[in-house]
Amino acid sequence: MKFGHTLKTSLNPEWTSFYLDYDALKVILKQKRPQNEWKEENESVFVEQLEKELSKVYNFQRVKLTEIIKHIESETKEVELLCEKENPEDDEFTASEMELGRIIADVHDLAKFTRLNYTGFLKIIKKHDKVTNWIIKPMFTVRLNAKPFYKENYEALIIRISRLYDRVRTRGKERGGDSGAGGKQAAFVRNTTKYWVHPDNITELKLIILKHLPVLVFNPNKEFETEDSAISSIYFDNNDFELYIGRLEKSEGAQAVRMRWYGGMSSNTIFVERKTHHEDWTGEKSVKERFPIKEKYLNPFLKGEYTTEELFAKVKEQKSKPEKVIKEMEQLAEEVQYTVVTKKLHPLMRTFYNRTAFQLPGDARVRISLDTELSLIREDGPTRAGDNWRRTDIGVDYPFKQLPDSDICRFPYAILEVKLQTHIGQEPPQWITELVNSHLVESVPKFSKFIHGCATLLEDKINVLPFWLPQMDTDIRKPETGAFGVRRPEAIHSSATSFDSAASHGDGSKLTTVDSVRIKMAQATETTPLLAQHTDEEAQNQEGLMKKLSPAGLQTVFKKSKTIFRRKNANNYSSVASGSNRARSTVPIAAPPAKTFFANERTFLSWLRFTLLLGALAIGLLNFSDHVGRISAVIFTVIAIAVMIYALVNFHSRANRIEKKTMGDFSDAYGPVLLTTAMGVAIVLNFYLRLSSEGLE
C-alpha cells in the first residue's frame, strides 16, 4: 500500500490541515520526467515547500503538547481537591475519569500524528533523492534535528497520567504495599509470555494498559527523568557458549548469569542474577534469583577474591533482612561465584532498554513490562570490557552512535512481557486476553534478548540460531480489528470498560446505572421528561455533570438535588463545572441511541397507518355512495389530510429535539384528543345527515 493512501486513511480529521502535505510534494517531484532536467529552480521550490511543511508540523506538535501538559496540570489540581474532600461523591471521580480518558486519547492522537509525519518526511526525502539524483537527506536530517518533533516519547506524560488515573481508580484512597516492591524481590516465580510490538503501536499500548494497571515507579517521590527507566544487563558466558546453547535448547537446569543495574552509570548497586530453566515434567517452575552487591566489590567477587562472608557480613550485623532470606542469598552468591570461576565465564553481551512496568504496588500477580529502544551490545574481547566486568566507553546514551555497527544491534521492535501468577485453572483477566490477541502485538514465545544478541552479533562463532530470526524480515503490523484500542470516550464508563471493545459497542444498553437512577427509571411514566428541567437561575448555582443516557432513555441524575444536567448549545458537548467554580473542559456526550430515532419513526408510521385507513374509507364513500355519503367522504378526507400533516410536523420536531437533546416532555398531549374529537364529530354528523335525509324522503 502506498504511503499517500496510508496517510489519508490514518489521519485525524480534525487535524487534517496540519499534516505533511505529501501529495503536494509529490506533485513537485512529478515535474522531473525523463525528458525534463531537474533544475535548481525546481530544487528551490521543493526545499522551500519541505521547510514550510516541517515548520507546520513542528509548531502544531509543540502547541498540542503544551495543551496536553496544561490539561494534565489542571486535572491534577481537580483530583487533588477532590481527594481532599471528606465525602467526595462517586460521580465526581467518574467525571475525572472521563477527563483523563480524553487526555489519554489526546496523547494517543498526538503520538500517531508524530509517527505518521516523521514517516512521511523520510519517505518523501527518499523519493526525492531517487528521482532527482540531488541528495538532500544529510541536509534535511540536520533540519529535523533542529525541529525534533519526532523525538518526544511521551513517557513522562504517561507516568503522570498513570498516577492520576490510579488515584481516580482507587477513589482517592492510598494503596497498600510497597511502591518499589518490584525492585526489591529476591526470588519470584511467574508464567511469562513475550510479544513484539511495532513502534507505531507502542504509545497506544501503554495508554491501554495504564487504564487497568498503574505504572510502577520505584521512587515515587522523585521527579521522573529519562534515565530512570533505563535497565542495563551484562550477560556472562564462556568461549564455548555453554550458557547460550543451554538457554536456546531449553535444557533442564539451563542457567543464565547476568549483572543488572537500573538507571545511569552512576548507579552504585548492581544485582547479580541467575535464571534457571526447569522442564514441566520436573514439577518445578523456572526461577529468577538475585542478590545486590556494591559496584566496587563486583570485580573481586567475580574473580573469587571477595568472599560471600565478607559480602553479607554487614547485612548480618545490621539484621536488616530476615535470617532465612540472608541464608538464601548467601547460598546463591556462593553458587554464582563458583559457576563463574569454574566455567570461566566472562562478559559477553550487554542489553540496554527503557522499561515501562505496570503493576499494582506490592502485588506481583499481574505484571506487564514494555521494553523500548532495545540495544544489544558486544562486551567480549580485551578491547571492550577487558578485565572489567563491563565496558566503560558507553553509558545509557541511546542510540550509542559512537559504536561501530559490528558491536551493536538496535532491535526494531519493543518487547512486551506479560507475567502472571495465577492458581491452577484460574483464567487471566479478560482485558489481558483481549490485549494479547489484538492487532497491537505479535506473539514470540521464548524470545530472549541475550540469545538474539548472540545470534546477530556473533553469528560466525555459533552454530545454532533461534527460530524467530527469519521472522525479523517480516512486517509484524496487522490491520486494526476495531474491537480493541484507544477510543475517545463518548460517555463515562467504569475503569474496566473504558476502552472500546466488542462488549461496549452499540447503543449503550449495557451501561451500568446506579441505584438512584434505577429507582427513577422504575417510577418513570410516559410523561416523564427525558432530561430534568431546571431554571437558569437554579443552574447557575449548582454543579453539573453530563453523562450518557441510561438504557431506558433517562438522564442519569447524581447528587440528588445538588447535581443537574444542563444543555448549553446544540452540539454534543457540555461544560462540566467543578466545586471551585472553574469551568472544566468540554466533555463529549454520546449521540442518542439509534433505537430512539426508530421509536420516533414507528410512532409516525402508526399515525400514517390510521390516515391511510381513513382515506380509503373516504374514497369508498366518495365513489360508491349517495349525496350524504359524499359529504361524509369530504369530512373524513379533510381529517385524514390534517392528521397526516400534523404527524409529519410532529415527527420532524421530535427528531430535532432528540438530536439536540432538548429538555422537555416528549409525549403528545393534544394530538390524540383532537383526533378523537374530530372523529366523533364526523361520525355524529354522518348519522345526523343520514337520518335527516331518510326523514325527508
C-alpha positions as CSV (number, residue, x, y, z in Angstrom):
1,M,0.0,0.0,0.0
2,K,1.3,3.4,-1.0
3,F,2.1,5.8,1.9
4,G,-0.1,8.6,0.5
5,H,-3.1,6.3,0.9
6,T,-2.0,5.2,4.3
7,L,-1.7,8.8,5.4
8,K,-5.1,9.7,4.1
9,T,-6.8,6.8,5.9
10,S,-4.9,7.2,9.2
11,L,-5.0,10.9,9.9
12,N,-7.1,12.6,12.5
13,P,-9.9,14.5,10.5
14,E,-9.8,17.4,12.9
15,W,-6.0,18.0,12.3
16,T,-6.1,17.4,8.5
17,S,-4.6,20.8,7.6
18,F,-1.6,20.3,10.0
19,Y,-0.3,17.1,8.5
20,L,2.5,16.9,6.0
21,D,1.1,17.7,2.5
22,Y,2.6,14.6,1.0
23,D,0.7,14.9,-2.3
24,A,1.8,18.5,-2.9
25,L,5.4,17.4,-2.5
26,K,4.9,14.5,-4.9
27,V,3.3,16.9,-7.5
28,I,6.5,18.9,-7.4
29,L,8.6,15.8,-7.9
30,K,6.5,14.7,-10.8
31,Q,7.9,17.6,-12.8
32,K,11.0,15.6,-13.1
33,R,10.4,13.5,-16.2
34,P,13.0,11.6,-18.4
35,Q,12.9,14.4,-20.9
36,N,13.0,17.2,-18.3
37,E,16.1,18.1,-16.4
38,W,15.7,18.8,-12.7
39,K,17.0,22.3,-12.3
40,E,18.0,24.5,-9.4
41,E,14.7,26.3,-9.6
42,N,12.8,23.1,-9.2
43,E,15.0,22.1,-6.2
44,S,14.4,25.5,-4.6
45,V,10.7,25.1,-4.9
46,F,10.8,21.6,-3.4
47,V,13.1,22.6,-0.5
48,E,11.0,25.7,0.3
49,Q,7.8,23.6,0.4
50,L,9.6,20.9,2.5
51,E,10.8,23.5,5.0
52,K,7.3,25.0,5.2
53,E,5.8,21.6,5.9
54,L,8.4,20.8,8.6
55,S,7.7,24.1,10.4
56,K,3.9,23.5,10.2
57,V,4.2,20.0,11.7
58,Y,6.7,21.0,14.4
59,N,4.7,24.1,15.5
60,F,1.5,22.1,15.7
61,Q,3.1,19.3,17.7
62,R,4.5,21.8,20.2
63,V,1.2,23.6,20.6
64,K,-0.7,20.4,21.2
65,L,1.9,19.0,23.6
66,T,1.6,22.2,25.6
67,E,-2.2,22.0,25.6
68,I,-2.0,18.4,26.9
69,I,0.5,19.3,29.7
70,K,-1.8,22.2,30.8
71,H,-4.7,19.9,30.7
72,I,-2.9,17.3,32.9
73,E,-1.9,20.1,35.4
74,S,-5.4,21.3,35.5
75,E,-6.8,17.9,36.1
76,T,-4.1,17.2,38.7
77,K,-5.4,20.1,40.8
78,E,-9.0,18.9,40.3
79,V,-8.2,15.4,41.5
80,E,-6.2,16.8,44.5
81,L,-9.1,19.0,45.5
82,L,-11.5,16.0,45.1
83,C,-9.3,13.7,47.2
84,E,-9.2,16.3,50.0
85,K,-12.9,16.3,50.4
86,E,-14.3,14.4,53.4
87,N,-17.1,12.6,51.5
88,P,-16.5,13.0,47.7
89,E,-19.3,11.8,45.5
90,D,-18.6,8.8,43.2
91,D,-19.8,10.7,40.2
92,E,-17.1,13.4,40.7
93,F,-14.5,10.7,40.3
94,T,-16.3,9.4,37.3
95,A,-16.1,12.9,35.8
96,S,-12.4,13.0,36.4
97,E,-12.1,9.5,34.9
98,M,-13.7,10.8,31.7
99,E,-11.4,13.8,31.6
100,L,-8.4,11.5,31.9
101,G,-9.9,9.4,29.1
102,R,-9.9,12.4,26.9
103,I,-6.3,13.3,27.8
104,I,-5.3,9.7,27.0
105,A,-7.0,10.0,23.6
106,D,-5.2,13.3,23.0
107,V,-1.8,11.7,23.8
108,H,-2.6,8.8,21.5
109,D,-3.6,11.0,18.7
110,L,-0.6,13.2,19.0
111,A,1.8,10.2,19.1
112,K,0.2,8.8,16.0
113,F,0.4,12.3,14.4
114,T,4.1,12.4,15.1
115,R,4.9,9.0,13.7
116,L,2.9,9.5,10.5
117,N,4.5,12.8,9.7
118,Y,8.0,11.5,10.6
119,T,7.5,8.5,8.3
120,G,6.1,10.9,5.6
121,F,9.2,13.1,5.7
122,L,11.5,10.1,5.4
123,K,9.5,8.7,2.5
124,I,9.4,11.9,0.5
125,I,13.1,12.6,1.0
126,K,14.0,9.1,-0.2
127,K,11.7,9.5,-3.2
128,H,13.3,12.9,-3.9
129,D,16.9,11.6,-3.8
130,K,16.0,8.7,-6.0
131,V,14.0,10.7,-8.7
132,T,16.2,13.8,-9.0
133,N,19.7,12.5,-8.0
134,W,20.0,15.6,-5.9
135,I,20.9,14.2,-2.4
136,I,19.4,16.3,0.4
137,K,19.0,13.6,3.1
138,P,22.0,14.7,5.1
139,M,20.9,18.3,5.0
140,F,17.4,17.6,5.9
141,T,18.5,15.3,8.8
142,V,20.1,18.4,10.3
143,R,16.8,20.3,9.9
144,L,14.9,17.5,11.5
145,N,17.3,17.6,14.5
146,A,16.7,21.4,14.7
147,K,12.9,20.7,14.9
148,P,12.8,17.3,16.6
149,F,9.1,16.8,16.8
150,Y,9.6,13.0,16.4
151,K,11.9,12.6,19.5
152,E,9.1,13.0,22.0
153,N,8.3,9.6,23.5
154,Y,5.6,10.8,26.0
155,E,7.0,8.6,28.8
156,A,6.9,11.4,31.4
157,L,3.3,12.3,30.4
158,I,2.2,8.6,30.6
159,I,3.6,8.3,34.1
160,R,1.8,11.5,35.2
161,I,-1.5,10.3,33.7
162,S,-1.0,6.9,35.3
163,R,-0.6,8.4,38.8
164,L,-3.7,10.5,38.3
165,Y,-5.7,7.6,36.9
166,D,-4.7,5.4,39.8
167,R,-5.9,8.0,42.3
168,V,-9.2,8.2,40.5
169,R,-9.4,4.4,40.2
170,T,-8.9,4.0,43.9
171,R,-11.3,6.9,44.7
172,G,-8.5,8.9,46.4
173,K,-7.6,6.1,48.8
174,E,-3.9,5.2,49.3
175,R,-2.9,1.8,48.0
176,G,-1.3,-0.6,50.4
177,G,2.0,-2.3,49.6
178,D,5.5,-1.1,48.7
179,S,5.6,1.1,45.6
180,G,9.1,-0.1,45.0
181,A,8.4,-3.7,45.6
182,G,9.3,-4.7,42.1
183,G,12.9,-3.7,42.5
184,K,13.4,-5.5,45.9
185,Q,12.2,-9.0,45.2
186,A,14.9,-11.7,45.8
187,A,13.2,-14.7,44.2
188,F,9.9,-15.0,42.3
189,V,8.2,-17.5,40.1
190,R,6.0,-16.3,37.2
191,N,4.4,-17.6,33.9
192,T,5.8,-15.2,31.3
193,T,4.7,-14.7,27.7
194,K,6.5,-12.4,25.3
195,Y,5.4,-10.3,22.3
196,W,6.9,-7.9,19.8
197,V,5.3,-4.5,19.4
198,H,5.8,-2.4,16.4
199,P,7.0,1.2,17.1
200,D,3.7,2.6,15.7
201,N,1.7,0.8,18.5
202,I,4.0,1.5,21.5
203,T,2.3,4.6,22.8
204,E,-1.2,3.2,22.3
205,L,-0.3,0.0,24.1
206,K,1.0,2.0,27.1
207,L,-2.2,4.1,27.3
208,I,-4.4,1.0,27.2
209,I,-2.5,-0.8,29.9
210,L,-2.4,2.2,32.3
211,K,-6.2,2.1,32.3
212,H,-6.0,-1.2,34.2
213,L,-2.6,-1.2,35.9
214,P,-0.6,1.8,37.2
215,V,2.9,2.5,36.0
216,L,5.3,1.0,38.6
217,V,7.6,3.7,39.9
218,F,10.4,2.6,42.1
219,N,10.9,6.0,43.6
220,P,7.6,7.9,43.5
221,N,9.0,10.8,45.5
222,K,11.4,11.7,42.7
223,E,10.6,13.6,39.6
224,F,10.8,11.3,36.6
225,E,13.9,11.6,34.4
226,T,14.7,9.7,31.2
227,E,17.4,7.5,32.6
228,D,15.1,6.4,35.4
229,S,13.6,3.9,33.1
230,A,16.9,2.6,31.8
231,I,17.8,-1.0,32.5
232,S,21.2,-2.5,31.6
233,S,22.4,-6.1,31.9
234,I,25.7,-7.8,31.2
235,Y,25.3,-11.4,30.3
236,F,28.2,-13.8,31.0
237,D,29.2,-16.9,29.1
238,N,32.4,-18.8,28.2
239,N,34.1,-19.3,24.9
240,D,32.1,-22.5,24.2
241,F,28.8,-20.6,24.5
242,E,27.7,-23.1,27.1
243,L,25.0,-20.9,28.7
244,Y,23.8,-19.7,25.3
245,I,23.3,-23.2,24.0
246,G,21.6,-24.3,27.2
247,R,19.2,-21.4,27.1
248,L,18.4,-21.9,23.4
249,E,17.8,-25.6,23.7
250,K,15.9,-25.1,26.9
251,S,17.8,-27.9,28.6
252,E,16.7,-28.9,32.1
253,G,18.6,-26.7,34.6
254,A,20.0,-24.4,31.9
255,Q,21.2,-21.2,33.5
256,A,21.8,-17.5,32.6
257,V,24.0,-15.3,34.7
258,R,23.9,-11.6,34.4
259,M,24.8,-8.4,36.2
260,R,21.9,-5.8,36.1
261,W,21.6,-2.2,37.2
262,Y,18.9,0.4,37.0
263,G,19.3,4.0,35.8
264,G,22.6,5.6,34.7
265,M,26.2,4.5,35.1
266,S,26.4,6.2,38.4
267,S,24.2,3.5,40.0
268,N,26.2,2.0,42.8
269,T,24.0,-1.1,43.4
270,I,24.4,-4.0,41.0
271,F,22.1,-7.0,41.1
272,V,23.7,-10.3,40.4
273,E,21.0,-12.5,38.8
274,R,20.7,-16.2,37.9
275,K,17.9,-17.5,35.8
276,T,17.3,-21.3,35.9
277,H,15.1,-23.1,33.4
278,H,13.1,-26.2,34.6
279,E,11.1,-28.5,32.3
280,D,7.4,-29.1,33.1
281,W,7.9,-32.8,33.8
282,T,10.1,-31.9,36.8
283,G,7.1,-30.2,38.5
284,E,9.2,-27.1,39.1
285,K,8.9,-23.7,37.6
286,S,11.7,-21.6,36.1
287,V,13.1,-19.3,38.7
288,K,15.0,-16.0,38.7
289,E,17.1,-15.3,41.8
290,R,19.3,-12.4,42.7
291,F,21.2,-10.5,45.3
292,P,22.6,-7.0,45.5
293,I,26.3,-6.0,45.6
294,K,28.2,-2.8,45.5
295,E,29.8,-2.0,42.2
296,K,33.3,-1.6,43.7
297,Y,33.2,-5.2,45.0
298,L,31.9,-6.9,41.8
299,N,35.2,-7.4,40.0
300,P,36.9,-9.1,43.0
301,F,33.7,-11.1,43.7
302,L,33.7,-12.5,40.2
303,K,37.4,-13.4,40.4
304,G,36.8,-15.3,43.7
305,E,38.8,-12.7,45.7
306,Y,35.8,-11.3,47.6
307,T,34.1,-14.0,49.6
308,T,30.4,-14.3,50.4
309,E,31.1,-14.0,54.1
310,E,32.5,-10.5,53.5
311,L,29.7,-9.7,51.2
312,F,26.9,-10.4,53.8
313,A,28.8,-9.5,57.0
314,K,27.3,-6.0,57.2
315,V,23.7,-7.3,56.5
316,K,24.0,-9.9,59.2
317,E,25.3,-7.4,61.6
318,Q,22.5,-4.9,60.9
319,K,19.9,-7.7,60.7
320,S,18.1,-5.6,58.0
321,K,16.7,-8.8,56.4
322,P,15.2,-12.0,57.9
323,E,17.8,-14.6,58.6
324,K,16.3,-17.1,56.2
325,V,16.5,-14.6,53.3
326,I,20.1,-13.8,54.1
327,K,21.0,-17.5,54.1
328,E,19.3,-18.0,50.7
329,M,21.1,-15.0,49.2
330,E,24.4,-16.2,50.6
331,Q,23.9,-19.6,49.1
332,L,23.0,-18.1,45.8
333,A,26.1,-15.9,45.9
334,E,28.4,-18.9,46.6
335,E,26.8,-20.9,43.7
336,V,27.1,-18.0,41.2
337,Q,30.7,-17.3,42.2
338,Y,31.6,-20.9,41.9
339,T,29.9,-21.1,38.4
340,V,31.7,-18.0,37.1
341,V,35.1,-19.2,38.3
342,T,34.9,-22.9,37.3
343,K,33.2,-22.4,33.9
344,K,35.5,-19.4,33.1
345,L,32.5,-17.1,32.4
346,H,33.3,-13.6,31.1
347,P,31.2,-10.6,29.9
348,L,29.7,-11.5,26.5
349,M,26.6,-9.4,25.7
350,R,25.0,-6.2,27.1
351,T,21.3,-5.5,26.8
352,F,20.0,-2.0,27.2
353,Y,16.4,-0.8,27.1
354,N,14.0,1.6,28.7
355,R,11.3,-0.2,30.6
356,T,7.8,0.8,31.5
357,A,6.5,-1.6,34.1
358,F,2.8,-1.8,35.0
359,Q,1.9,-3.4,38.3
360,L,-0.1,-2.8,41.5
361,P,2.4,-1.8,44.2
362,G,3.3,-4.8,46.3
363,D,1.1,-7.1,44.2
364,A,3.1,-9.3,41.7
365,R,0.1,-11.4,40.5
366,V,-0.1,-9.4,37.3
367,R,2.9,-7.6,36.0
368,I,3.4,-6.2,32.5
369,S,6.6,-4.7,31.2
370,L,7.2,-2.9,27.9
371,D,10.9,-2.6,26.9
372,T,11.7,0.0,24.2
373,E,14.9,1.1,22.4
374,L,16.3,-2.3,23.0
375,S,20.0,-2.4,22.1
376,L,22.3,-5.5,22.1
377,I,26.0,-4.7,22.5
378,R,29.1,-6.8,22.5
379,E,31.1,-7.0,25.7
380,D,33.6,-9.7,24.8
381,G,37.3,-9.2,23.9
382,P,40.1,-7.2,25.5
383,T,39.2,-4.0,23.5
384,R,35.7,-3.9,25.0
385,A,35.3,-4.9,28.7
386,G,38.8,-6.2,29.1
387,D,39.5,-7.2,32.7
388,N,36.5,-5.2,33.9
389,W,33.0,-6.7,34.3
390,R,31.6,-4.2,31.7
391,R,32.9,-1.8,29.1
392,T,33.2,1.8,30.1
393,D,33.1,3.6,26.8
394,I,29.3,3.8,26.8
395,G,26.6,4.6,29.2
396,V,22.8,4.8,28.7
397,D,23.1,7.3,25.8
398,Y,20.9,5.5,23.3
399,P,21.3,5.1,20.3
400,F,25.0,4.7,21.1
401,K,26.2,6.4,17.9
402,Q,29.9,6.1,19.0
403,L,29.7,2.3,18.5
404,P,30.5,0.6,15.2
405,D,27.7,-1.4,13.6
406,S,29.6,-4.7,14.3
407,D,29.3,-4.0,18.0
408,I,25.6,-3.2,18.3
409,C,22.2,-4.4,17.2
410,R,19.3,-2.0,17.6
411,F,16.3,-4.1,17.8
412,P,13.4,-2.7,15.6
413,Y,10.5,-3.6,18.0
414,A,9.6,-3.2,21.6
415,I,9.3,-6.2,23.8
416,L,6.1,-6.8,25.8
417,E,6.2,-9.3,28.6
418,V,3.1,-10.4,30.4
419,K,3.9,-12.0,33.7
420,L,1.1,-13.7,35.6
421,Q,0.9,-15.5,38.9
422,T,-2.3,-17.5,38.8
423,H,-3.7,-20.5,40.6
424,I,-4.2,-23.8,38.7
425,G,-7.2,-23.4,36.5
426,Q,-7.6,-19.7,37.0
427,E,-8.0,-17.6,33.9
428,P,-6.1,-14.4,33.4
429,P,-8.1,-11.1,33.4
430,Q,-10.3,-10.6,30.3
431,W,-8.6,-7.4,29.3
432,I,-5.2,-9.2,29.1
433,T,-6.7,-11.9,26.9
434,E,-8.1,-9.2,24.6
435,L,-4.7,-7.3,24.6
436,V,-2.5,-10.3,23.7
437,N,-5.0,-11.3,20.9
438,S,-5.2,-7.8,19.4
439,H,-3.5,-6.3,16.4
440,L,-1.1,-4.4,18.6
441,V,1.2,-7.3,19.4
442,E,2.9,-10.3,17.8
443,S,3.5,-13.4,19.8
444,V,7.0,-14.6,20.0
445,P,7.2,-17.5,22.6
446,K,10.5,-17.9,24.4
447,F,12.1,-14.8,22.9
448,S,15.4,-14.0,24.6
449,K,17.3,-10.7,24.3
450,F,20.6,-12.4,25.2
451,I,20.1,-15.2,22.6
452,H,19.1,-12.7,19.9
453,G,22.1,-10.5,20.6
454,C,24.5,-13.5,20.3
455,A,22.7,-14.8,17.1
456,T,23.0,-11.4,15.3
457,L,26.4,-10.1,16.5
458,L,28.3,-13.4,17.0
459,E,26.8,-15.4,14.2
460,D,30.2,-16.5,12.9
461,K,31.0,-18.1,16.3
462,I,27.8,-20.1,16.9
463,N,26.2,-23.0,15.1
464,V,22.6,-22.9,16.4
465,L,20.2,-20.0,15.7
466,P,16.8,-19.2,17.3
467,F,13.6,-19.9,15.4
468,W,12.4,-16.3,15.4
469,L,15.5,-14.9,13.4
470,P,13.9,-15.4,9.9
471,Q,10.8,-13.5,11.2
472,M,12.8,-10.3,11.5
473,D,12.3,-9.7,7.8
474,T,8.5,-9.8,8.1
475,D,6.4,-6.7,8.8
476,I,4.5,-7.6,12.0
477,R,1.9,-4.9,11.7
478,K,-1.7,-6.2,11.4
479,P,-4.9,-4.5,10.2
480,E,-6.9,-2.9,13.1
481,T,-9.7,-5.1,14.3
482,G,-11.7,-2.1,15.7
483,A,-12.5,-4.1,18.8
484,F,-9.5,-3.1,20.9
485,G,-7.6,0.1,21.2
486,V,-7.7,3.7,22.4
487,R,-11.0,5.4,21.7
488,R,-12.0,8.9,22.6
489,P,-14.6,8.4,25.3
490,E,-18.2,9.3,24.3
491,A,-19.5,8.6,27.8
492,I,-18.3,7.8,31.2
493,H,-17.6,4.1,31.8
494,S,-16.2,2.2,34.7
495,S,-12.4,1.7,34.7
496,A,-12.8,-1.9,33.5
497,T,-14.7,-0.9,30.3
498,S,-13.3,2.5,29.5
499,F,-11.9,1.3,26.2
500,D,-13.9,0.3,23.2
501,S,-14.4,-3.4,23.0
502,A,-16.9,-5.8,21.4
503,A,-19.0,-5.7,24.6
504,S,-19.2,-2.0,24.7
505,H,-20.2,-1.2,21.2
506,G,-23.8,-0.3,20.4
507,D,-26.4,1.9,21.8
508,G,-25.3,2.0,25.4
509,S,-27.8,-0.6,26.7
510,K,-25.1,-2.3,28.7
511,L,-24.2,0.8,30.7
512,T,-24.4,0.1,34.4
513,T,-26.6,2.6,36.3
514,V,-26.5,3.5,40.0
515,D,-29.4,2.6,42.4
516,S,-30.9,6.1,42.5
517,V,-31.2,6.0,38.7
518,R,-32.8,2.5,38.7
519,I,-35.4,3.9,41.2
520,K,-36.1,6.9,38.9
521,M,-36.4,4.6,35.9
522,A,-38.9,2.4,37.8
523,Q,-41.0,5.4,38.7
524,A,-40.9,6.9,35.2
525,T,-44.1,7.2,33.2
526,E,-44.7,8.1,29.6
527,T,-44.9,11.8,30.5
528,T,-41.6,11.7,32.4
529,P,-39.1,14.2,30.7
530,L,-36.0,12.6,29.2
531,L,-34.0,15.3,30.9
532,A,-34.6,17.0,34.2
533,Q,-35.9,20.6,33.8
534,H,-34.3,23.5,35.8
535,T,-34.4,27.2,35.6
536,D,-31.4,29.2,34.5
537,E,-31.2,30.7,38.0
538,E,-31.0,27.2,39.6
539,A,-28.5,26.0,37.0
540,Q,-26.1,28.8,37.8
541,N,-25.9,27.9,41.5
542,Q,-25.4,24.2,41.1
543,E,-22.7,21.9,39.8
544,G,-23.3,19.9,36.6
545,L,-22.0,16.7,35.1
546,M,-23.3,15.4,31.8
547,K,-23.4,11.7,31.4
548,K,-24.7,9.2,28.8
549,L,-28.4,8.4,28.7
550,S,-29.4,5.3,30.6
551,P,-30.8,2.2,28.9
552,A,-34.4,3.4,29.5
553,G,-33.5,6.8,27.9
554,L,-33.5,8.7,31.2
555,Q,-30.8,11.2,32.1
556,T,-28.6,10.0,35.0
557,V,-29.0,12.3,37.9
558,F,-26.4,12.5,40.7
559,K,-26.1,14.2,44.0
560,K,-29.9,14.2,44.3
561,S,-30.8,17.9,44.4
562,K,-27.2,19.1,44.1
563,T,-26.3,18.0,40.6
564,I,-28.2,18.9,37.4
565,F,-27.8,18.4,33.7
566,R,-27.9,21.4,31.6
567,R,-27.6,21.9,27.9
568,K,-25.6,24.9,26.8
569,N,-25.8,24.6,23.0
570,A,-26.9,22.4,20.1
571,N,-23.8,20.3,19.7
572,N,-22.8,17.2,21.5
573,Y,-20.7,18.9,24.2
574,S,-21.4,20.1,27.7
575,S,-19.3,22.0,30.2
576,V,-18.5,20.4,33.5
577,A,-18.4,22.8,36.4
578,S,-16.1,21.9,39.4
579,G,-16.5,22.7,43.0
580,S,-14.0,25.5,42.7
581,N,-16.3,27.2,40.1
582,R,-13.7,26.7,37.4
583,A,-15.2,25.7,34.1
584,R,-13.7,22.4,33.1
585,S,-13.0,21.5,29.5
586,T,-16.0,20.4,27.4
587,V,-17.0,16.7,27.8
588,P,-18.2,14.9,24.7
589,I,-21.7,13.3,25.1
590,A,-22.7,10.2,23.2
591,A,-25.1,10.6,20.3
592,P,-28.7,9.4,21.0
593,P,-29.1,5.7,20.5
594,A,-30.4,4.7,17.1
595,K,-33.4,3.0,18.7
596,T,-34.7,6.4,19.9
597,F,-34.9,7.6,16.3
598,F,-36.6,4.3,15.3
599,A,-39.2,4.7,18.0
600,N,-40.0,8.2,16.7
601,E,-40.4,6.7,13.2
602,R,-42.6,3.9,14.4
603,T,-44.9,6.5,16.1
604,F,-45.1,8.5,12.8
605,L,-45.9,5.3,10.8
606,S,-48.7,4.4,13.3
607,W,-50.4,7.8,12.7
608,L,-49.9,7.4,9.0
609,R,-51.5,3.9,9.0
610,F,-54.6,5.4,10.6
611,T,-54.8,8.2,8.0
612,L,-54.5,5.6,5.2
613,L,-57.4,3.6,6.5
614,L,-59.5,6.7,6.9
615,G,-58.5,7.9,3.4
616,A,-59.5,4.5,2.0
617,L,-62.9,4.8,3.7
618,A,-63.4,8.3,2.3
619,I,-62.6,7.2,-1.2
620,G,-65.1,4.3,-1.0
621,L,-67.8,6.6,0.2
622,L,-67.0,9.1,-2.5
623,N,-67.2,6.6,-5.4
624,F,-70.0,4.2,-4.2
625,S,-72.4,6.2,-2.0
626,D,-75.1,8.8,-2.4
627,H,-75.1,12.6,-1.6
628,V,-74.8,12.1,2.2
629,G,-72.0,9.6,1.8
630,R,-70.1,12.1,-0.4
631,I,-70.4,14.8,2.3
632,S,-69.0,12.3,4.9
633,A,-66.2,11.4,2.5
634,V,-65.2,15.0,2.3
635,I,-65.2,15.3,6.1
636,F,-63.1,12.2,6.5
637,T,-60.7,13.3,3.8
638,V,-60.1,16.6,5.5
639,I,-59.5,14.9,8.8
640,A,-57.0,12.4,7.2
641,I,-55.0,15.1,5.4
642,A,-54.9,17.2,8.6
643,V,-53.7,14.2,10.7
644,M,-51.1,13.4,8.1
645,I,-49.7,16.9,8.2
646,Y,-49.8,17.0,12.0
647,A,-48.0,13.7,12.3
648,L,-45.3,14.7,9.8
649,V,-44.6,18.0,11.6
650,N,-44.5,16.2,15.0
651,F,-42.1,13.6,13.6
652,H,-39.6,16.2,12.4
653,S,-40.0,18.3,15.6
654,R,-39.2,15.3,17.8
655,A,-36.3,14.2,15.6
656,N,-34.7,17.6,16.0
657,R,-35.3,17.6,19.8
658,I,-33.8,14.1,20.1
659,E,-30.7,15.0,18.1
660,K,-30.2,18.2,20.1
661,K,-31.0,16.5,23.4
662,T,-33.5,19.3,24.2
663,M,-35.1,19.0,27.6
664,G,-38.9,18.7,27.8
665,D,-41.9,16.4,27.6
666,F,-41.9,14.1,24.6
667,S,-45.5,12.9,25.0
668,D,-48.3,14.1,22.7
669,A,-50.9,15.8,24.9
670,Y,-53.1,17.3,22.2
671,G,-53.0,15.1,19.1
672,P,-55.0,12.1,20.4
673,V,-57.6,14.4,22.0
674,L,-58.1,16.5,18.8
675,L,-58.2,13.3,16.6
676,T,-60.8,11.6,18.9
677,T,-62.9,14.8,18.9
678,A,-62.8,15.2,15.2
679,M,-63.7,11.6,14.5
680,G,-66.5,11.8,17.0
681,V,-67.9,14.9,15.4
682,A,-67.6,13.4,11.9
683,I,-69.4,10.2,12.9
684,V,-72.2,12.1,14.7
685,L,-72.6,14.4,11.7
686,N,-72.8,11.4,9.3
687,F,-75.6,9.9,11.5
688,Y,-77.4,13.2,11.5
689,L,-77.3,13.7,7.8
690,R,-78.3,10.1,7.1
691,L,-81.3,10.3,9.4
692,S,-82.3,13.7,8.1
693,S,-82.2,12.5,4.5
694,E,-84.3,9.5,5.2
695,G,-86.9,11.6,7.2
696,L,-87.2,14.0,4.2
697,E,-87.8,11.1,1.9
